[in-house]
Structure formats: C-alpha cells, structure tokens
Amino acid sequence: MTPPRLTAAVELLDVQPSDDILEIGCGPGVAAALVAEKAGSLVAIDRSATAITRAKARSAGNTRFLQADLANLPGHDATFDKAFAVNVNVFWTGPADAELATLTRVLRPGGRLLLVYEGPGGTRDVSPTITANLARHGFAAEVVPHPAVLAITAQRPPG
C-alpha cells in the first residue's frame, strides 16, 4: 500500500506526459515509480547509496537515479518543469540557501516546486519557515490546502 503522503504528493504534482521532473530525496523509489508512469522523464536523487539501489530495483524506463544531495547536484541547468520532495527537512531546518539556489538553477523559468510533509495532525507547522526561505530566493510560494498533508507549492521566478 502506498503511504498517503506519497499519494497526495503525486496528486498535487499534477504530472503531465511532457513534464521533466526532479524528485529530491527519493528514498526507496515509491513516489518515483508513481510519477514515472505519467511523466516525460524523471531524475530522482538521494544522498543514500542504499536508497538509490532500492529505487533502481523498482524503476521505470524513463527514470534516472543519482546518488547526490540537492545542494551539490551537477549540471541540469533549466532542465526541469517540476521538482518535488516529500518529508525532506532541509527546507525548514535552516536557510536552505544552497538547495534553493540549485533549484533556481535547475528549474525552468516558471517551473514549479512542491514540498510535502506528513499530515497536519502529526507535525508542527513548518510552513512559515519554508515560505520565508523560498521568498528569499524569489519563489512565489503558497500553502495548498490538503486534508492528509502539509503541502507548499512554489513557482520559480521567470528569467
């Protein structure tokens, strides 16, 4: 059974067949498998070699897995239409400047970022910190109402 947070993330991402997508912190690849069915292409990253090995075992043909952290992701300039992360804490535990600079670089102008966190009943509200971090990097962010998760969507500034 797919965890509700991952089902919600895929639903909110609104994947289109022409989308080139980046997943940040793919873990064992459950969300990647769901997104890959619908997307044009998917690059899924995780810092853990074990996670990447597990994710590759369930991979789809249009998915590329990389052992990397977001702050040091090489290349991919203006490659992605959308990026998403589920329960990735870096966006609220500190300023996330290096990570958000990378997202500004790898998302196409107007590209969309989706950050999803475990259901509202079980977590503190980290949205003020996340939206402030995003705003410092020029992203227009908003909290998206959802009964199962805390979801924040943000658009990369044009140009």
N, C-alpha and C positions, 0 to 999 in steps of 0.2 A: 504494500500500500504506500502510495506517495504521501509524504508529510504535507499537511495543509499549507504550510508556509511556502513550499515549492510549487504547489498547485496554484496558489494565489499569485506568486511571482510570475509564473508563465502566463497566467490570465492577464495580469496587469501589464505585462510587457507587450502584449498585442503583436505577436510575431507575424510578420508578413513574408511571403516567399522571396521577396527581393532583399530582405534585411541581412546585413552583415553585422553580427553580434559578438560582443565580448562578454564572457562570464568571468567575474572576479571571485576567486575562492571557490572553485568548482567542487571541492571535496570529492566524493566517490562518483560524481557524474550523473546523479539522478536528474537534476534540472537540465543539464546539458543534453541528455537523451530526449527529454521532452521538447526542448527548444529546437534541437537539430532536425526533428521531424518536420518542422514548419519553416525554418529559416533558409536563406540562400547559403549562408556559411556561418560557422561558429568557431571562435577561438576561445578556449577555456583555459584559464590559468589557475595555478595553486602553488603555494610555496612548498608543499609537501610532495616528495617523490612518491610516497606510498599512495597518496590521494590520486596523483596523476596515473599511476599504474592501475589502480582500481577503476578510474574513469575511462581509461582506454579500453578496458575489458568490456564495457557496455557502450562503446562509442558508435556513432553513426558515421557514414562515409564523408559527410561534409563538415566534420569537426576536426580541429587541430588542437591538441593538448600541449601545453607548455608548462614546465616547472619554472615558475617565475613569480616574483611579487610585483604588484602593480607599480610601485614607485620606480622599479628598475626595468620595466618592460621595454625591450628594444624595438625600434622600427615602428611599423604600423601607423605612420602619420596619416591622419584623416582617413582612416580605413573603415571605421565602424559607424553604422547608423544608430545603434543602440548598445548600451552596456548595462549589465545588472549584477547585483551582489545580494546574497541572502545571508543575514547574520554575520556580516563582515564588520568587525568592531572598529577598524582603523578610522572610519569616518566620524566617530563620536568620541573616541578616547583621547584624541589630540587634535591638532590643527589639520592633519592630513594634507599638508601643503604639497608634498612630493607626489602623492597619489592623485590629487586633483589637478596638478599641473600635467601629469601624464594623461589623465582623462581629457583635459582640454586639447592636448596634442593628438590623441588617437581617435577621438570622436570627430565626425564630420561637422562642419558648421551647422548648427541647428539640431545636432544629434541629441539623443535622449539617454539619460541615466535613470535607472530605477534601483533604489535601495529598499530592501525588505527586511524587517525584523520580526521575530517571534511575536505572537499575538499580544494585543494591548493589555490583556489581563495579567500577563506574567512578566512584563518588563516595565522598567521606568520609561518615561517619555524622553527619548533622546533627540527628538525632532528639532528642538530649538538649537542645540549644538550643531547638528548636521546641517540645517538650513543656513546657519551663520557661516559655517565653513564653506559651503557651496557658494554663498553670496560673495564671499571674499575673492572667489575665483571667477566671478561674473556669471555664474549659473543662476537662472531663474528657477527657483525651487518651490514646490508646494507639497503639503501633506495630502495624500489621497485617502479618502475615507474607505475603509475596508473592515468588515467585521472580524476577520481572522488574524490580521497582521497590521503592523505599523508600516506604511508604505510612503516613501518620499520619491517624487519624480522631479527631475531637473533637466533643463534644456541647456545645451552648450551654447554660449553666445555665438552669434554669426560672425564670420570674418576672422 
